[in-house]
Amino acid sequence: MRWLRVCLVLCAWCGVAQAQTVVRIASTAFAEAGKTSLSGSAYRVQQEGWLEQELKKRGIGLEWFPVTGDTGATINEAFAGGRIDFAAYGDLPSIILNAGGVRTHVVVPAGRGSDQFLLVPPGSTAKSIHDLKGKRISIHRGRPWELGLLHLIRDNGLSPKDFRLINMEPKAGTAALATGGVDALFMINGYPLEDKGVGRIIWTSKGKPERKMRAELWARKDFTQRHPEVAELVVTAWLKAQYWASQDGNREAVIKDGTRNGTPESVVRRSYDDPSLPWKERWTPVYDDVVYGHYRRVVAFAHEQKLIRKPLVVEDLLEPRFVNAGLKNLGLGNYWSGQKVASR
């Protein structure tokens, strides 16, 4: 009887422990007023509070895992260590993580991606990538925008061997561009450097959806398989955030959110200024040819560069069922349209 009582106590304790399930979500972050603040859709999800309330109704807690600095490596380590269940971050680190055996998949595509830039010193006579043959280009190797530079080179009939590619993180690359240490810099967020007179933009991916850098909401496969109803809640919260951002009436609020990390409003407005991309479609979570084509290119690039030993199956990396169900439940099944792009 004593052992029976002990077992009953242990079982009761296990039930309580299971009831205290916590969902842990990582996102890029920055310092704001002395505190670490989330960015992007994660910030909107946090501020709205809907997800936290819905999870609380089910006895589930919500923990945010803000990440600054080397986002890709930190989030990959957290996924590998089982410390997070979801993460909003870039494409290439996610591919490398999956190739290493930690299985995750995209549960919400995050719109149409971010622009990439090629900058030269203000006094440079270079007008295109062709003018930089034999020159030094700073690029942070292994980061998502490295693929963007490779695309730019190949789109112009050139080879990486035509240039001296220097591996530098963005701050070091910016300093090198300013002091003449390199002849060009390839990165995201090029507008602030141009506004400060540090560099001059000679190419941008603006207007080229198949040439943008992407970051999505990723989830551990074992988590979504064990807790599909919880995964649906998280995805729905993201869809609500992207729907909110997509409405013209909230455009100014979105722009204001973009200045929270210290970015000048003029830069944020320029970043969003793209006549070829309707505001609503900028936030689309639809799994279309843009998304599938992008990940086919990223996987091929990672394999070619020997970042992964063998190609991954792209369909295994993309899980549209939660978005499809979420859009239907929110009455948004026809709100966003898909887009066809030429395969590259």
Secondary structure, DSSP 4 states (H G I P E B T S, - for coil): -HHHHHHHHHHHHHHHHHHT-EEEEEEEEEEETTEEEE-HHHHHHHHH-HHHHHHHHTT-EEEEEEE-SSHHHHHHHHHHTT--SEEEEEHHHHHHHHHTT--EEEEE--TT-B-EEEEE-TT----SGGGGTTSEEEE-TTSTHHHHHHHHHHHTT--GGGSEEEE--HHHHHHHHHHTS-SEEEEE--HHHHHTTS-EEEEE-TT-GGGSB-EEEEEEHHHHHH-HHHHHHHHHHHHHHHHHHHSGGGHHHHHHHHTTTS--HHHHHHHH--TTS-TGGGG-----HHHHHHHHHHHHHHHHTTSSSS---HHHHB--HHHHHHHHHTT-TTTS--------
